[in-house]
Amino acid sequence: MPYFKSSGLSNIPPVVKNLILINIIMLLASWVFSSALNIQLNSILGLYYFKSELFEPFQIVTHMFMHGGLMHLFFNMFALFMFGRVLEAVWGSKRFFIYFIITGLGAAALHTLVIHIQMQSILNDATAYLNAPSPETFAAFIRENFNEYYSQIYNGMLDKWYSDPNSTEYIAVSKQYVSDLIKYRMDIPTVGASGAVFGVLLAFGMLFPNTELMLLFPPIPLKAKWFVILYGGLELWLGLTQPGSNIAHFAHLGGMLFGFILIKYWNKKRSDFF
């Protein structure tokens, strides 16, 4: 994470300040609700896949103000503070708020599309397995779609099924595994302002491409445009190579993509861009 040197660090513009306060309040509220009432706000306000039974339309917005923990919140709000306040000073509060919300929604849209494509692939593989259940086809389904659970499932029943491949009991157990794993994947909520924050990073890199940022790891200076390009490339590579990751890489890319489109659109109306 880089830092951007400027004066007047105590002068936080209103939208950035209120966004940070709202996110801090929501994290504190999630801790209070969890400890005092055993209610998990992230499970209510996080964004679910639209075919999940837990999906609600309001989650499209509320997930942007929820976080998985203190460090998740800190890094998002630190980036919002460092870069967002500069953009708000340039654009004005109204335009910055519009940009933040649109990039957050765009991040959710791309993330949902990727999850939908992944789920369709899983469902197609599940249908193929259910049409021809066997230890081999079940093992192939788990390796392809839920490889992180393969060892657990193998030790739990698959090794025994190989010794009795016609067992109706193991067929029934395997079908239940398939159903449970699909439901589990559908019912994972997404939380965080990361998509909108990545949109903010993209905007900073486009508006101030030659501003030097000092990276923390490694501690070297890097121009904003190269930082954004490298970070975006890293997110794309991670998204393609780690499809089961608990980090929503394509949400980050969605925030950057929609931010790029919005800035290009505003640039066409240069007279009222700021």
C-alpha positions, 0 to 999 in steps of 0.5 A, spaced: 500 500 500 502 506 498 502 513 501 501 520 498 504 526 501 500 532 501 499 537 506 492 538 510 491 531 512 487 533 518 482 537 513 478 531 510 472 533 505 465 531 507 464 525 503 470 521 504 469 523 512 462 520 512 464 514 508 469 512 513 465 514 519 459 509 516 464 504 515 467 504 522 460 504 525 458 498 521 464 494 523 463 496 531 455 495 530 457 488 527 461 486 533 456 488 538 450 485 534 454 478 534 456 478 541 450 481 544 445 478 540 448 473 536 446 476 530 451 476 524 450 483 520 455 481 515 450 475 513 444 479 513 447 485 509 453 482 505 451 480 498 449 473 496 449 470 489 442 472 486 440 465 486 441 464 493 435 463 498 439 468 502 439 474 497 436 480 498 436 486 493 438 491 498 445 487 499 447 490 492 448 497 496 449 495 504 455 490 502 459 496 501 459 498 508 460 492 511 467 489 512 470 482 514 475 485 520 479 490 522 485 489 517 480 489 512 476 495 514 483 499 515 486 498 508 480 500 505 479 506 509 486 508 509 486 508 501 480 512 501 483 517 505 489 517 502 486 518 495 479 519 495 480 526 499 484 528 493 479 526 488 473 529 492 477 536 492 478 536 485 471 533 483 467 536 488 463 532 493 457 530 489 461 528 483 465 524 488 460 520 491 456 519 485 463 516 482 464 512 489 457 509 488 457 507 481 464 504 481 461 500 488 455 497 484 459 496 478 464 492 482 458 488 485 455 487 477 462 484 475 463 480 481 456 477 480 457 475 473 463 472 474 460 468 480 454 466 475 459 463 470 462 459 475 456 457 478 453 455 471 459 451 470 459 447 477 451 446 476 453 443 469 458 438 472 453 436 477 448 434 472 453 430 468 455 427 475 448 425 477 447 422 470 452 417 471 454 417 479 461 413 480 467 414 484 471 416 478 466 421 476 464 424 483 472 425 484 473 428 478 467 433 480 470 435 487 477 436 484 474 440 478 470 445 483 472 444 490 479 441 490 480 444 497 475 439 500 478 433 496 482 430 502 477 431 507 471 427 502 476 422 500 478 420 507 471 421 509 467 416 504 470 416 497 476 411 499 471 406 501 466 407 495 472 405 491 472 398 494 464 398 493 463 402 487 456 399 486 454 401 493 447 405 493 449 408 500 455 411 497 451 414 491 446 417 496 452 420 500 455 423 494 449 426 491 448 429 498 455 432 498 454 435 491 448 438 493 451 441 500 457 444 496 453 447 491 449 451 496 455 452 500 458 456 494 452 460 493 451 462 500 458 465 501 456 473 502 461 478 499 462 484 503 467 490 503 468 497 500 474 494 496 471 495 489 469 502 490 476 503 493 479 500 487 475 505 483 478 511 487 485 508 485 484 508 478 481 515 478 487 517 482 492 514 477 488 517 471 488 524 473 495 524 477 498 519 472 505 522 474 505 523 481 510 519 485 507 514 490 512 511 495 510 503 496 511 500 503 512 493 500 517 494 497 519 501 499 520 504 492 517 510 489 513 509 483 508 513 479 501 513 480 499 510 473 504 504 473 502 503 480 494 502 477 497 498 471 501 493 475 495 493 481 490 491 476 494 486 472 495 483 479 488 482 480 486 480 473 492 474 474 489 472 481 482 472 479 484 467 473 488 463 477 485 463 484 477 462 482 476 459 489 479 465 493 475 468 498 478 475 495 473 478 490 478 480 485 473 481 479 470 486 484 476 490 484 477 489 477 469 491 476 470 497 480 476 499 476 473 498 469 466 502 471 471 507 474 475 508 467 468 508 463 465 513 467 471 518 467 472 517 459 464 519 459 465 525 463 471 527 459 467 527 453 463 533 457 470 537 459 466 543 460 463 541 466 467 535 468 469 538 475 
